[in-house]
Amino acid sequence: MEKDDVNNVRRSIDNNNSINVSRRSAHYQPNQWDYNTIQTITNNFMEEAYGLSAKELKEEVRALLTETDPVVQVKLIDSIERLGLGYHFVEEIERLLNNMLISGYHKVVQKDGLHVTAVLFRLFRQCGFMISQDIFDHFKDVNGSFKASLSHDAKGLLSLYQASYLSFKEEITMDAARAFAVTHLKTLDASKLRFAKEIADVMELPSHWRPTRLEARRYIDTYEKEEDTNSALLLFAKLDFNMVQNVHQRELAKVTSWWMGLSLGKTLEFARDRTLECFFVVIIIVFQPHFGYSREGLTKVITLMVLLDDVYDVYGSLDELELFTRAVERWEVEELENLPECMKICFTNISNLVGEMTVDFQKSNGLTILPYLRKAWTDICKAFLVEAKWQNDNYVPTFEEYINNGWMSVSGPLILLHTFPLMGQEITVKALEHLENYPKIIRLASKIFRLYNDLATSTAELERGDSVSSIQCYMRESGDSEVEARKHISSLIFETWKELNEEAILCSSLPRFFIEACVNLGRMAICLYQHGDGFGIPTHDTKAHITSLLMKPISLQSKELQTPINNVVAK
């Protein structure tokens, strides 16, 4: 914005100071949680009490990984990952998979059948190893189609279906694999299958698209009923789930205390008060217990970003928002002098939080991250402003225009640019500069986030007068109906996931922990928006997920633990 334009905006606001500006209301649902009660929740599975038992069980599981049979190794690694324990054995799992790849073990595994081959393919790609779709050629007939004899292999079909969700673009074999698996899984008699529920769960949402913690909670129950369950592995999974939950509970108490201290939920009545939902989002992106500082900081970032979003979507006039965006770009509170108090409050809290993070990072890493964080907040404000202008002018952008702005306005880049330094790993200036330009993996994950968000929220947003979404933009361009447009968006999400799968392996310039956070952003979008707006209008699914991950521990009754299970454990 040029200086004269800024002055014009200022004069416009000055002239309207005596006028009551008409403010919209989104009629958001009020906060549904009692923060005082939330701060007292504990499952009592603290490290001090159960650390010894957890350590002994961990060593038992580590010993299992010394098994030399590749088929046994594949099945064990798969169970460890799906039970949410992979973070304990990152080096061991990477070493085993790397050895399998180098030695050609996957050719040995092929002889064991479709199930193990598909599981190995999924593990390779999930853990960042490049493996060709040609691994499935062994299961094709002379015409290049999957063998008809596989149509009754329920376990193999299910694993093939799971593996197909780690495909890349234009992988014909993987597209055929998914179609083949779906066709024949639907024809199986569920009443005769011991794992019929597992098939139903996976067909609803494959493991690759499920958040790690939710998949762990679901799969613990499934694994307990399997024929070849390892008791030490199962017990470790249950205990670890509860101990990590306890860590998350204590972090949640801190962030809710911080939020209550700010009183912004009461001060900014037009905005969404969603601290618990924000924390839930964060534990999907990064759940490992040693990243507590990251989770607390990210929850604060997302909570303030939600307020900022509502300032642009609901509260501010276009003149006010232009001046506010200018103030954020300059990072100067003086620029807010003639703006409403809520905007001053919003910016002040953002500035304070960024300042605290900058000081902490300077002390621990010796680098300044202030320019990078400021840019992240400036960029999202500029994207919000573009949408505010579209809304003010009743302008319907092209689909490309919308997406080019929407991957930024959905907040994915803001979240991920804060995630990187907050995770406290070894970080260089070069890595920060690379992230500042929003590499492809950030853009792809954010695009998935945007499109899923649109599928869930576009109808309600149109009703309250917000800017159009990707659905309306596509309808206008294509002439398709809303039903057809939604199908197109769903298809686009699927194709973008393929690109994200490939980029997660090819993106060697970024550390693995951050690549996983980017993929988790996509999983978070599905979790929140698969069945409606699980954030703005918290659905039954979201509340149930939050309860299962943060409030209900898994019941344990085992003489093998060093410390008796006390009575507070939920049944």
N, C-alpha and C positions, 0 to 999 in steps of 0.2 A: 504494500500500500504506500503510495507517495505521501509526502509530508502534507501537501495541500488537502489530499483526501482525508487524512487523519484529522486535520483541523476542521474540515467540514463535518465529519462525524461528531467531533467534540462539540461543535456549535449546535448541531442538531440535538444532541443529548442535553446540552445546557438549556436550550430553548424549551425542552420538554420536561425539565425538572419539576415544574409545577403541575404537570399533567399526569394523571394516573395511567400508566401504561397498561394496556390490557394483557394480562398474563394467562397463558393456557394452562390447562391441567390435564395430565395424562391419566388421572384417576388410578394410580398404581395401588396395588394392594399394600396395606401396612405390613411392617415387619411381623413375622409370625413366631418369633422366638423370644423367650424371656432371657435377656442377657445376664441377669443376676444369677439365674439358675444355671445357665451355661457355664459360668465361671466356677461352679462347684462340682461339675461332673468329673468323676474319675473312676476308672475300672480297677485301680490299685495294682495293675501289672507293671510296676516300676522296675527299672534296671537294678536297683539296689536289692530288691527282693527275689527277682527271677533271673538275674544275669548269669548265675552259675549254671542253672539248668539249661538256659538257652545256649551257653557256650559249649556244654557237653553234647547237646543234641546237634549243634552245628558241626562239631568234629565228627560225629557219627555219620552225618550226611556227607561231609568232605571225604571220609573214608570210602563211601560208596562210589564216589567219582573216580576212584582208582581202578574200577572194573575195566577189564580190557576188551570185553565183547562189545563191538561197535553198536549192535542192535540194542543191547542193554543200556549202553551209554546214551544213545539217542532218546530212549524212553525216559530215562532218569532226568536228563537235562530238560526235557519237555515238561515233566512234572514239576521240577524245581522252578522253572520260569513261570508256569501257570499258577503255582501256589504262592507267587509273590516273593520268592526267596532268591531270585536271580542276583539281586544286588549284593548278596553275601559272597557269591562265588564268581564274580565277573572274570577274574584272571583265569581261574580253572576252566570255566566254560569256554572262554575264547581260545585257550590253549588246546582243549580237546577238539573243538570244531576246526581249528586251523590244522591240526594233525590229520583229521579226517579228510579235509580238503586236499592236503598235500599228498597223502598216501593213497587217495582214491578209495577210501572206505565207503564212499557213497555208492560205489559200484557193488560192493559186498552187500550193502543194505538193500539195494534194489531186489536182490534175490529173496529177501525176507517178505517182500510184498509191497503193495501200494501204500498201506497205512504208514509204515516206518519211513518209506521213501518220501512221502508227502510231509511227514513231520520234520524230517531232516531238512528238506527244502525250506520249510517255513522257518526253522531255527537259524539256518545259514543267513537268510535275508533279514530276519528280525534282529540278528546280532551283528549286522553290518558286513557280512561276507557275500561276495558276488558268486552266485551259482546260476548256471544256465537252466532255462526251462527244458532243455534237452534231456534232463535227468528223467523226464517222464516218457521219453520215446520208447523205453523198455516195455511200456504198458500199452503200446499202440499196435494195431493190426497192420497188414500189408497196405491198406488203403489210407493209413495215417490217422485213423479214428481210434478212440479208446476201445479196448477189447470188450466185446459184449459179455465175456465171462466175468468182468468186474462189476457188473450191474447188481449183483447180489451181495457184494462185499460191503456191508454197511459201514464197518469201521474205516475201511479204506476210502470209501466215498466221502465220509464225513471229514477225514483228514485232507483229502484232495480239495474239498470245498474250502476248508480253512486256508490251505496253502494258496489257493487262487486269489486270495485277498492281498497277497504280497506281490502281485504281478506288476510288471512295467507296461508302459504304453506299447501297443502293437505287438504284444506277445500272444500270438494266435493260439499256441498250445494252451496257455493258461486260461484264455477266454473259453476255449473248447472244454477245458477241464471243469470250469465252473458250471457250464451248461450241462455237461454230462452228469456231474455230481447232483445238481439240482433235480434234473429229470428223474433220476433213479432213486434218490432219497425220498422223493414224493410218492413213489410207487411202493415203497417198503411198508410192510404191515407193522405199525408201531407197537401193536399189542404183543408181538413176538420178540421185540427188541429189549434187551436189558437196559440199554442206554438211550431209550427213546426220548427222555427228557433232555439229555445232552444234545441230541440232534435238534430238538425244538428250540433250545436256547441258542445254539450256534446259528441256526437258520434265521433266527430273529436278528441276531447281531454276532458276527464272527469275532473270535478272540482278538484278532489284530486290531479291531476297532473299539475294543472295550478298554476302559481305564484299568491300569494295572491293579489297583487296590480293589476295585469292584470285581474284576475277574478272579482275583485271589479269594475274595470272600465267597463268591459263587462256586469256584472250583474246589475249595476245601470240602464243601458238602458233597460234591460229585466224587472227588477222589476217595473219600471215606467209604463209599459204597462199591468201589472197584474191586475186582477179584484179586489183583496183585498189589494191594496197598502196602506200602512200607510204613510200619508203625512209627519209627523214629522220624521219618520225613513228615508224616502227618502231624505228629505231636509238635515238631519244630515249627511247622507252618501255623498251627493254631496259636502257639505261644508267641511266636514272632508277630503275628497279626495283632494280638492283644497288647504286646509291649509297644509296638509302633503306634497303635491307637492311643495309648497312654501319653506318648510323646506329643501326638497331635492334640490331645485334650488340653495339655498344659499350654501349648502354643495358642490354641483357640482362646483360652482364658485371658492370655496377655492381649491379644488383638481386640477382643471384645471390651476389655478394660480400657484400652487406648481409645476405642471408638466412643464409648460412653463418656470418657473424659472430654472429648471434643464437643459432644452434644450436637453434632451436625444433623443427626437424625431428626431432632426436634427443631433445630434452627432453620434447616432447609426443607420445609414441609412438602415442597413440590417434587422432591427427588426421592429415588428409591433407597430404602434402608435395607441393605442386603449383605451385612458383614458375614453371616454364616455361609451364605451362598458363595461369597467371594473366597472364603477360606476353602470351601469345598472345591472350587475351581482350581485353587492353588495346589491342593494335595493330589489332584489329577495330573497336573503339570510336573510336580516334583514331590514325591512322597517319602523318599528315603530319610530315615530319622536324623542323619547327620547334617541335613540341609535345613535345620530349623530356622536359622537366621534368614535364609532365603524366603522361606514360607511366610514368616512374620512380615518381612518387608514387602513381598509381593501382594499379600492380602491388603496391606495399607494402600499400595499403588492402585490396585483394582477398585478398592472401595472409593477412593478419591476420583478415579477415572469415571466411575458410574455417576457420581455427582456432576462432574464436568459434562458428561454426555447429556444429562438432563438439563443442565444450564443451556446448552445449545439447542436441544430438541424441544424443550418445553418452556423455559423461562424467558430467555433473552430476546430482545428485539434485534433485528439485523444490525442496526447502528451500534447497539451495545456489543454485540458479538464481534463486530469488526474491530472495535477498539480493544476489546478483551484479548482477541487473538494477537493484536499488535503488542499488547503488554506482555503476554507470555513469550512472544518472539524476542522481545528485548529483555525479558526477565526483570522487569522493573515495576515494583508495586506502585510507584508514583504515577504510572500511566493509568492506574485504575481510579484516580481521584474522583471522577465524575460518574462512576459506574455504581450500580446497586450494591448494597452491603454484601449480599450473598456471593457476588462475584469476587469481591475482595477477600472474603473468608475462604472461598474455594482456592484462589491462587495462593494465598498466604500459607495454607496447609500443604499444598503441593510443594511450594518453595521450601518450607521447613523440612518436609520429608526428604526431598532431594538433597538438601544441605546436610542432613544427618547421614544419609547414605554416602555422600561424597567424603565427609570427614572420616567415617569408619573405613572406607575403602583406601583412603590415603594412608591411614595408620597401618593397615594390614598388608597393602600391596605396593605402597609408594607411588601410585599413579593417581591422576585426577580423572574422575569420570563425569565431572559436572558438564562439560560441553556435550557429551553423548546423551546424557539423560535430559538435558535441556532441549536438545534437538528432537528427542523422542516425543516430549510433551508438545513442542511447537508443531511438529508434523501432524500429530493427531488433532490438534486444535484447528489447523488449516484444513484438514479433511472434514472435520465437523462443520467448519464455516462454509465450505463448498456445498454441503448438503443443506445448510440453512438458507443459502442463496437460491438453490433449486426450489426449495419449498416456498420461499418468499415470492419467487417469480413464476410459480406454477410450471416450472420447466421439467420436462421429462428427458433425461439424458439418453444417449445411445447406450446399448448394453456394455460396450467397451468402455465408454466414459465412466459408467457407473462402477464397473469392476475395478478400473484403474484407481478410483478413489476409495472404493469400498473395502479393499483389503487393508487399507490403512485405517479407515474410520471404525472398523470393527474392533480395534484395539490390540490385535495380535502382535504387531510390531512393538507397541509400547510395552506390552507384557514381556515379550521375549528379550528386548533390549535391557530390561531391568533384571530379568532372570540370569543372564550371563554373568554380570559382575557379582550379583548377590549370592551365587552359588559358591563363591570363595575359592575357586580353583586358580591355578596359575594362569594369569591373563597378561597378554602383551598389548602394547599400543597398536601393533599391527592388527591383532585380532579385533580390537575395539573399532578401529577404522574400517575394517572389513564389514563389521556388523552395521556400522553407521549408514552404509549404502544399501542395507536390507537385501542380503543375498537371497538367492532363489528359494532356499528351503524355508525362509521366513515368509516369503511372499506366497508360496504354495500352501503352507499351513494356515496362513491368514485368509487365503481365498476360500479354503474349505470352511473355516470359521464363519466367514461372511455369508456364504451360500446357505449353510445350515441355519444360521440365524434368520435369514430372509424367509426360508420355508416356514419357520415357526412364527415369525412376528409380523410379516408384511400386512396381513389382514387387519390386525389391531392397530398398527401404525397408520394405515390409510384412514381408518375410521376416526382417529384423533387428529388427522390433518398433517401427519409427518410427511417427509419426502418419500418418493416412490422407492421401491426395492428392485432387485434384479428381475423379479417375476414380472412386474409391470413394464419394465424397460424391454424385456424380451417379447412380451405380448405385443407391445406397440410396434416393434421392429418386424416381427415374424407374422403377425396377424393371427397367431394361435390363441386358443382358449386358455383360461387359467389352468385347467387340468393338464393340457398339453405343455404349457410353460413349466409347470411344476415337475413334470416328467423330464423335461429337458434339463432343468436345474439339477435334479437328482442324478441324471446321467453325467452331467458336467462334474459333479462332486466325485463320482466314481472315477472318472478319468483323471481328475486332479490328484486323487489318492494314488493312482498308479505313478504319476510323476513324482509325488512325494516319496513313495517307496524307493524309487530309483535314486533320487537326490540324497536320501538318507544314507545310501551306500557310497555314492560318488563324491559326496561333500567332505573331502579329506582335509580341507582347510580349517574345519571347526572340530572341537573336541566331541567325543561320543556323548558325554553327559548332556551337552547342549542340543545335539541332534535329536536325542531322545525327548528332550523337553519340547522341541518343535513338533515332533510326531504326536506327543501327548496333547498338544494344543488342538490338533484335529480330533483326537479321541474325546477331549472335553466338549467340543462343539456338538458331537453326536450325542453324548450323554445328556447335555442340557436341552437340546432342541429336537431330539428324535420324536418325541410325543407332545410337542407344543412348547411354549415359552417357559422352560423350567427355571429361568432366572428372573425375568420381569414379573411373571405370574407363577411363582413356584408351584409346580404341579405335585401331585401325589408321588410321582416317581422320584423327583428331586428330594422331597422330604424323607422318603423311604431310604434313598441312597445315603443322605446325610446321617440319618439315624443309624444305619448299619455300619457305616465307617467310623463314626465319631462317638456313638453313645452306647452301642450294644456290643460288648465283647463276646467272644465265642466261649461257650461253656466248656470247662475243662475239669476232668476228674481223673487224675492219674497219680499213682504212687511213685512214678518214676521221677517226678519233679522234686527238686530239693526243698522247695517251700510249698506248704499246703495251700490249696486253692481256698480262698476264704469266701464267705457267704455273699460278697457283693457281686460276684460274677453272675451275669444274666443267664437264665435258663433258656 
